């Protein structure tokens, strides 16, 4: 598993917590920052997944060529 996937999932969870804290406290800035963190985490996770898929495809192609 790619480190971007782990970091992305962590960032997404942190964003969800910040967003919830913003909702509970009525702090719109914290809520917005949490949403932004969640989106950034999703993007980073997707990037890591794409890298994993590409590496798997290269590995399968290499094994098929041998």
C-alpha positions as CSV (number, residue, x, y, z in Angstrom):
1,X,0.0,0.0,0.0
2,X,1.3,3.4,-1.0
3,X,2.2,5.9,1.7
4,X,0.0,8.5,-0.1
5,X,-3.0,6.3,0.6
6,X,-2.3,6.1,4.3
7,X,-1.5,9.8,4.6
8,X,-4.7,10.6,2.6
9,X,-6.9,8.5,4.8
10,X,-5.3,10.1,7.9
11,X,-5.9,13.6,6.5
12,X,-9.5,12.7,5.6
13,X,-10.2,11.5,9.1
14,X,-8.6,14.6,10.6
15,X,-10.7,16.8,8.4
16,X,-13.8,15.0,9.4
17,X,-13.0,15.6,13.1
18,X,-12.2,19.3,12.4
19,X,-15.4,19.7,10.4
20,X,-17.5,18.1,13.2
21,X,-15.8,20.3,15.8
22,X,-16.6,23.3,13.7
23,X,-20.2,22.3,13.5
24,X,-20.5,21.7,17.3
25,X,-18.8,24.9,18.2
26,X,-20.4,27.0,15.5
27,X,-17.0,27.9,14.2
28,X,-17.5,28.3,10.4
29,X,-13.7,28.7,9.7
30,X,-12.9,25.4,11.5
31,X,-15.8,23.7,9.7
32,X,-14.5,24.9,6.3
33,X,-10.9,23.9,7.1
34,X,-12.1,20.5,8.0
35,X,-14.0,20.1,4.7
36,X,-10.9,21.2,2.8
37,X,-8.8,18.6,4.7
38,X,-11.3,15.9,3.9
39,X,-11.1,16.8,0.2
40,X,-7.3,17.0,0.2
41,X,-7.2,13.6,1.9
42,X,-9.5,12.0,-0.7
43,X,-7.4,13.4,-3.5
44,X,-4.2,12.2,-1.9
45,X,-5.7,8.8,-1.3
46,X,-6.9,8.5,-4.9
47,X,-3.4,9.5,-6.1
48,X,-1.9,6.7,-4.0
49,X,-4.4,4.2,-5.3
50,X,-3.6,5.2,-8.9
51,X,0.1,4.7,-8.2
52,X,-0.6,1.3,-6.7
53,X,-2.7,0.3,-9.7
54,X,0.0,1.4,-12.1
55,X,2.8,-0.5,-10.2
56,X,0.6,-3.6,-10.2
57,X,0.0,-3.3,-13.9
58,X,3.7,-2.9,-14.6
59,X,4.5,-5.9,-12.4
60,X,1.8,-8.1,-14.2
61,X,3.1,-7.0,-17.6
62,X,6.7,-7.8,-16.5
63,X,5.7,-11.2,-15.2
64,X,3.7,-11.9,-18.4
65,X,6.7,-11.0,-20.5
66,X,9.1,-13.5,-18.8
